[in-house]
């Protein structure tokens, strides 16, 4: 990948018809799921999905588990970085033989979402005229993403998911699945998410998108032919800094960095504080691996999310969910505070009492507290096994 140049995700292998028995696991695969008219009323003539699988389907295809990734995640849940994967798996401690999602027992699937930049159709994909969609890519919603995932489910020949789980944006998709396709999801796990994005979160999203769109390198979303170094990496970096502050806990940042200067730098002479260097590092990492248009598209989809839209409100929508649902809050989460997960528990018949992940790391606790998350995953799997046995 060119440093800070336009990110090209085309030139990937042609889509396969679908996963087949005996296909390699843990390698990115592709499937075409047909044309799609988005909730915004725009027709995409064809959607391709990038996905990965681990483990094997059992004889009656009842052991399938679907992992929904968060905003900047992708299909690469577990495994090393390498060809086709810029980073190592984002939840590697959870998936594999003997791990909470034990691939000796479960068939685990994860796909890059609609609008993504890791193989699934998104703004950087080629439109029918041979040019990247760019600014022409439509506004997409969580419901649109779920429709694409439903089609993938059909292509894989999976009658229902034993468990669907996900953090943040992934948790929103779990809720949408439970409400929209109750016959296709036997249990759910929602971690650090919400049933309807709040004004505070919409405002935070708007500031991030404003930073990207104000970058001259963004060019209204049509920057894929820009020379290296001329893409919207400055705006992306600012957006990531803002977002990262919401992902971590204020007390953690204070304890970790305090008012210390970055070693070798003096803030009184134009140098940085240590926390500034930390934010710069994360901004640089994301700008190198993630497409700005995808960041805009998925962030807007999160702002649009309200599981009660056109369903009589959140209470009416969640009131229909009777499948076992495990809801987890992160006690230091300032992006999706605990009251939002408590609301899900209070309104969902299939939910039990609220589970709390104890962490000083804020929203990012779902990526850090592997042991606790693993315990919750095992609990959710146990619930569905008991439910299936009835």
C-alpha positions as CSV (number, residue, x, y, z in Angstrom):
1,X,0.0,0.0,0.0
2,X,1.4,3.4,-0.9
3,X,2.0,5.6,2.1
4,X,-0.9,8.0,2.5
5,X,-1.9,7.6,-1.1
6,X,-5.3,6.6,-2.4
7,X,-6.2,3.1,-1.0
8,X,-6.9,0.7,-3.8
9,X,-8.9,-2.4,-2.8
10,X,-9.8,-3.6,-6.2
11,X,-7.9,-6.2,-8.1
12,X,-9.0,-8.8,-5.5
13,X,-9.7,-12.4,-6.6
14,X,-13.0,-12.9,-8.4
15,X,-16.0,-13.8,-6.2
16,X,-16.7,-17.4,-5.7
17,X,-20.2,-18.8,-5.8
18,X,-20.1,-19.3,-2.0
19,X,-18.3,-21.2,0.6
20,X,-18.1,-24.9,0.0
21,X,-17.3,-27.9,2.2
22,X,-13.6,-28.3,2.1
23,X,-12.7,-24.7,1.4
24,X,-9.7,-23.4,3.3
25,X,-10.6,-21.7,6.7
26,X,-9.2,-18.5,7.9
27,X,-8.6,-17.2,4.4
28,X,-10.5,-14.4,2.8
29,X,-13.2,-15.5,0.4
30,X,-15.6,-13.7,-1.8
31,X,-19.2,-14.1,-2.9
32,X,-21.5,-12.0,-5.0
33,X,-24.9,-11.5,-3.4
34,X,-26.7,-9.6,-6.2
35,X,-28.1,-6.1,-6.7
36,X,-29.2,-4.0,-3.7
37,X,-31.5,-1.0,-3.4
38,X,-30.4,0.8,-0.2
39,X,-32.7,2.4,2.3
40,X,-31.6,5.7,0.8
41,X,-33.2,4.6,-2.5
42,X,-30.0,4.1,-4.5
43,X,-29.4,0.9,-6.6
44,X,-26.1,-0.9,-6.3
45,X,-26.0,-3.1,-9.4
46,X,-24.0,-5.8,-7.6
47,X,-22.6,-6.4,-4.1
48,X,-19.6,-8.5,-3.4
49,X,-18.9,-9.7,0.2
50,X,-15.5,-10.6,1.6
51,X,-15.7,-13.1,4.5
52,X,-13.7,-15.6,6.4
53,X,-14.6,-18.8,8.2
54,X,-13.0,-21.0,10.9
55,X,-14.1,-24.5,12.0
56,X,-16.5,-26.8,10.2
57,X,-20.2,-26.9,9.8
58,X,-21.8,-30.0,11.4
59,X,-24.2,-32.3,9.6
60,X,-27.3,-30.4,10.4
61,X,-25.6,-26.9,10.0
62,X,-26.7,-25.9,13.5
63,X,-23.3,-24.9,14.9
64,X,-22.7,-21.6,12.9
65,X,-21.7,-18.5,14.8
66,X,-21.5,-15.0,13.2
67,X,-19.2,-12.3,14.5
68,X,-20.1,-8.7,13.6
69,X,-17.1,-6.4,13.5
70,X,-17.0,-2.8,14.8
71,X,-16.4,0.4,12.8
72,X,-12.8,0.0,11.7
73,X,-12.7,-3.8,11.9
74,X,-13.0,-6.3,9.1
75,X,-13.5,-10.0,8.4
76,X,-10.1,-10.9,9.9
77,X,-11.2,-11.8,13.4
78,X,-8.2,-14.1,14.1
79,X,-4.9,-14.9,12.5
80,X,-1.7,-13.1,11.7
81,X,-1.2,-10.1,9.4
82,X,-0.2,-11.1,5.9
83,X,-1.3,-11.2,2.3
84,X,-4.7,-9.5,2.1
85,X,-4.6,-8.5,5.8
86,X,-2.8,-5.3,6.9
87,X,-3.3,-6.2,10.5
88,X,-3.5,-9.3,12.7
89,X,-6.9,-10.6,13.8
90,X,-8.7,-8.1,16.0
91,X,-10.2,-10.7,18.3
92,X,-7.7,-13.5,18.0
93,X,-7.8,-14.7,21.7
94,X,-11.5,-15.5,21.3
95,X,-11.5,-17.7,18.2
96,X,-9.7,-21.0,17.7
97,X,-9.3,-24.5,19.1
98,X,-10.0,-24.4,22.9
99,X,-10.8,-20.7,22.9
100,X,-14.2,-19.2,23.8
101,X,-15.4,-19.6,20.2
102,X,-13.9,-23.1,20.0
103,X,-13.5,-23.9,16.3
104,X,-13.4,-27.6,17.2
105,X,-17.1,-27.2,18.0
106,X,-18.3,-24.1,16.2
107,X,-18.2,-22.9,12.6
108,X,-17.3,-19.2,12.9
109,X,-18.0,-16.6,10.2
110,X,-17.2,-12.9,9.9
111,X,-17.7,-10.7,6.8
112,X,-16.6,-7.2,6.0
113,X,-19.7,-4.9,6.1
114,X,-21.4,-3.2,3.1
115,X,-19.5,0.1,2.6
116,X,-16.3,-1.4,3.9
117,X,-12.8,-1.2,2.4
118,X,-11.5,-4.7,3.0
119,X,-13.1,-6.6,0.1
120,X,-16.8,-5.9,0.4
121,X,-18.4,-3.4,-1.9
122,X,-17.8,0.1,-0.7
123,X,-16.9,3.6,-1.9
124,X,-13.4,2.4,-3.1
125,X,-15.0,-0.4,-5.2
126,X,-15.3,0.0,-9.0
127,X,-18.7,1.2,-10.2
128,X,-20.1,-0.1,-13.6
129,X,-18.2,2.6,-15.4
130,X,-14.9,1.3,-14.2
131,X,-14.2,4.2,-11.8
132,X,-14.4,4.0,-8.0
133,X,-17.8,4.9,-6.6
134,X,-16.3,7.6,-4.5
135,X,-18.8,10.4,-3.9
136,X,-21.4,8.5,-5.8
137,X,-21.6,5.7,-3.2
138,X,-25.0,5.9,-1.5
139,X,-25.8,6.5,2.1
140,X,-26.1,3.1,3.7
141,X,-27.7,2.0,6.9
142,X,-27.3,-0.8,9.4
143,X,-30.4,-2.4,7.9
144,X,-28.7,-2.4,4.5
145,X,-25.6,-4.1,6.1
146,X,-27.9,-6.7,7.6
147,X,-29.6,-7.4,4.3
148,X,-26.2,-8.1,2.8
149,X,-25.3,-10.4,5.7
150,X,-28.7,-12.2,5.3
151,X,-27.8,-12.9,1.6
152,X,-24.4,-14.2,2.7
153,X,-26.2,-16.5,5.2
154,X,-28.3,-17.8,2.3
155,X,-25.2,-18.4,0.1
156,X,-23.5,-20.3,2.9
157,X,-26.6,-22.5,3.4
158,X,-26.9,-21.7,7.1
159,X,-30.6,-22.0,8.3
160,X,-29.9,-20.0,11.5
161,X,-27.1,-18.6,13.5
162,X,-26.6,-20.3,16.9
163,X,-25.1,-17.1,18.2
164,X,-24.6,-13.7,16.6
165,X,-22.3,-11.4,18.5
166,X,-20.6,-8.1,18.1
167,X,-19.3,-4.9,19.8
168,X,-20.3,-1.3,19.1
169,X,-21.4,-1.2,15.4
170,X,-21.4,-4.9,15.5
171,X,-23.8,-4.9,18.4
172,X,-26.2,-2.7,16.4
173,X,-26.3,-5.2,13.7
174,X,-27.0,-8.0,16.2
175,X,-30.0,-6.1,17.4
176,X,-31.2,-5.4,13.9
177,X,-30.9,-9.1,13.1
178,X,-32.8,-10.2,16.2
179,X,-35.7,-7.8,15.3
180,X,-35.7,-8.2,11.5
181,X,-34.9,-11.9,11.2
182,X,-35.9,-13.6,14.5
183,X,-36.1,-17.0,12.9
184,X,-32.5,-16.8,11.7
185,X,-30.8,-15.9,15.0
186,X,-31.1,-18.3,18.0
187,X,-29.2,-16.1,20.4
188,X,-27.4,-12.8,20.5
189,X,-24.6,-11.1,22.4
190,X,-24.4,-7.3,22.4
191,X,-21.3,-5.6,23.8
192,X,-20.9,-1.9,24.4
193,X,-23.6,-0.8,22.0
194,X,-27.0,0.8,21.8
195,X,-30.5,0.3,20.4
196,X,-30.6,3.9,19.1
197,X,-27.6,6.3,18.7
198,X,-27.9,9.4,20.9
199,X,-27.6,13.1,20.1
200,X,-24.2,13.1,21.9
201,X,-22.9,10.3,19.7
202,X,-24.4,11.9,16.5
203,X,-22.6,15.1,17.4
204,X,-19.3,13.4,18.0
205,X,-19.7,11.6,14.6
206,X,-20.5,14.9,12.9
207,X,-17.3,16.6,14.1
208,X,-15.3,13.7,12.9
209,X,-16.9,13.7,9.5
210,X,-16.5,17.5,9.3
211,X,-12.8,17.1,9.8
212,X,-12.5,14.6,6.9
213,X,-14.8,16.5,4.5
214,X,-12.9,19.8,5.2
215,X,-9.6,18.3,4.2
216,X,-8.8,19.6,0.7
217,X,-7.4,16.2,-0.1
218,X,-10.9,14.7,0.3
219,X,-12.1,16.4,-2.9
220,X,-15.7,15.6,-2.1
221,X,-14.9,11.9,-1.9
222,X,-13.3,11.6,-5.3
223,X,-9.6,11.3,-4.3
224,X,-8.6,7.9,-5.5
225,X,-6.5,9.2,-8.4
226,X,-4.6,11.5,-6.1
227,X,-0.8,11.4,-6.0
228,X,0.8,9.8,-2.9
229,X,0.6,12.1,0.1
230,X,-2.4,14.1,-1.4
231,X,-5.3,12.0,0.0
232,X,-7.4,13.1,3.0
233,X,-5.0,11.7,5.6
234,X,-5.0,14.9,7.6
235,X,-8.7,15.0,8.0
236,X,-8.8,11.2,8.7
237,X,-6.1,11.7,11.4
238,X,-8.1,14.4,13.1
239,X,-11.3,12.3,13.0
240,X,-9.4,9.4,14.5
241,X,-8.0,11.5,17.3
242,X,-11.5,12.7,18.2
243,X,-12.8,9.1,18.0
244,X,-10.0,7.7,20.1
245,X,-10.7,10.0,22.9
246,X,-14.2,8.6,23.1
247,X,-12.8,5.0,22.9
248,X,-10.6,5.4,26.0
249,X,-11.4,6.5,29.5
250,X,-10.4,9.9,30.8
251,X,-9.0,8.5,34.0
252,X,-6.9,5.9,32.1
253,X,-5.4,8.7,29.9
254,X,-4.6,10.8,33.0
255,X,-3.0,7.9,34.8
256,X,-1.1,6.7,31.8
257,X,0.1,10.1,30.5
258,X,-0.8,12.8,32.9
259,X,0.8,16.1,31.8
260,X,4.1,14.5,30.9
261,X,5.8,15.8,27.7
262,X,6.8,13.4,25.0
263,X,10.4,12.3,25.7
264,X,12.8,14.6,23.9
265,X,10.1,17.2,23.3
266,X,9.2,20.4,25.2
267,X,5.7,21.7,24.9
268,X,7.0,25.2,25.8
269,X,9.1,25.0,22.7
270,X,6.4,23.6,20.3
271,X,6.9,20.0,21.4
272,X,4.1,17.6,22.2
273,X,2.6,16.2,25.4
274,X,2.9,12.4,25.6
275,X,-0.9,12.1,25.1
276,X,-0.6,14.0,21.9
277,X,2.1,11.7,20.6
278,X,-0.2,8.7,21.5
279,X,-3.1,10.2,19.5
280,X,-0.8,11.0,16.6
281,X,0.3,7.4,16.5
282,X,-3.3,6.1,16.3
283,X,-4.2,8.7,13.7
284,X,-1.2,7.6,11.6
285,X,-2.1,3.9,11.9
286,X,-5.6,4.3,10.7
287,X,-4.8,6.7,7.9
288,X,-2.4,4.1,6.5
289,X,-4.9,1.2,6.4
290,X,-8.4,2.6,6.2
291,X,-10.3,4.4,3.4
292,X,-11.7,7.8,4.4
293,X,-14.9,7.3,2.4
294,X,-15.6,4.1,4.2
295,X,-15.0,5.9,7.5
296,X,-17.6,8.5,6.5
297,X,-20.1,5.9,5.2
298,X,-20.0,3.6,8.3
299,X,-20.0,6.5,10.7
300,X,-23.1,7.9,9.1
301,X,-24.7,4.5,9.2
302,X,-24.1,4.5,13.0
303,X,-25.6,7.9,13.4
304,X,-28.7,6.7,11.5
305,X,-29.2,3.6,13.6
306,X,-32.4,3.4,15.6
307,X,-33.8,-0.2,15.9
308,X,-37.2,1.3,16.6
309,X,-37.4,3.2,13.3
310,X,-40.6,2.3,11.4
311,X,-41.4,-0.2,14.1
312,X,-43.3,1.9,16.6
313,X,-40.2,2.8,18.7
314,X,-37.4,1.1,20.5
315,X,-39.6,-0.5,23.1
316,X,-41.9,-2.0,20.6
317,X,-39.0,-3.4,18.5
318,X,-37.1,-4.9,21.3
319,X,-40.3,-6.2,22.9
320,X,-40.5,-8.8,20.1
321,X,-37.1,-10.3,20.9
322,X,-37.6,-13.5,22.8
323,X,-34.4,-15.3,21.9
324,X,-31.7,-15.5,24.6
325,X,-29.7,-12.2,24.5
326,X,-26.6,-11.5,26.5
327,X,-26.1,-7.7,27.0
328,X,-22.7,-6.5,28.2
329,X,-21.8,-3.0,29.3
330,X,-18.3,-1.6,29.9
331,X,-18.2,0.2,33.1
332,X,-15.8,2.9,31.9
333,X,-17.3,3.4,28.4
334,X,-18.0,7.0,27.7
335,X,-19.0,6.4,24.1
336,X,-21.8,4.0,24.8
337,X,-22.4,4.5,28.6
338,X,-24.0,1.7,30.7
339,X,-27.5,3.3,30.7
340,X,-27.8,2.4,27.0
341,X,-27.2,-1.3,27.6
342,X,-29.5,-1.2,30.6
343,X,-32.2,0.1,28.3
344,X,-31.7,-2.9,26.0
345,X,-32.0,-5.3,29.0
346,X,-35.1,-3.5,30.3
347,X,-36.9,-3.7,27.0
348,X,-35.9,-7.1,25.7
349,X,-37.8,-10.2,27.0
350,X,-35.0,-12.5,26.0
351,X,-32.3,-10.5,27.9
352,X,-31.2,-11.5,31.3
353,X,-29.7,-9.0,33.8
354,X,-27.0,-6.7,32.6
355,X,-23.5,-8.1,32.5
356,X,-20.7,-5.6,33.2
357,X,-17.2,-5.8,31.8
358,X,-14.9,-4.1,34.4
359,X,-12.1,-2.2,32.6
360,X,-10.1,1.0,32.9
361,X,-9.8,1.2,29.1
362,X,-13.2,2.6,28.2
363,X,-15.0,1.5,25.1
364,X,-11.8,-0.2,23.9
365,X,-12.2,-2.6,26.8
366,X,-13.8,-5.1,24.3
367,X,-10.5,-5.3,22.5
368,X,-8.4,-5.4,25.6
369,X,-10.2,-7.5,28.3
370,X,-9.9,-10.9,26.5
371,X,-10.5,-13.0,29.5
372,X,-13.7,-11.3,30.6
373,X,-15.1,-11.1,27.0
374,X,-14.3,-14.8,26.6
375,X,-16.3,-15.6,29.8
376,X,-19.3,-13.7,28.4
377,X,-19.0,-15.5,25.1
378,X,-18.9,-18.9,26.8
379,X,-22.0,-17.9,28.8
380,X,-23.9,-16.9,25.7
381,X,-23.0,-20.2,24.0
382,X,-24.1,-22.1,27.0
383,X,-27.5,-20.2,27.0
384,X,-28.1,-21.1,23.4
385,X,-27.2,-24.8,24.0
386,X,-29.6,-24.9,26.9
387,X,-32.3,-23.2,24.8
388,X,-31.7,-25.6,21.8
389,X,-32.0,-28.6,24.2
390,X,-35.5,-27.6,25.3
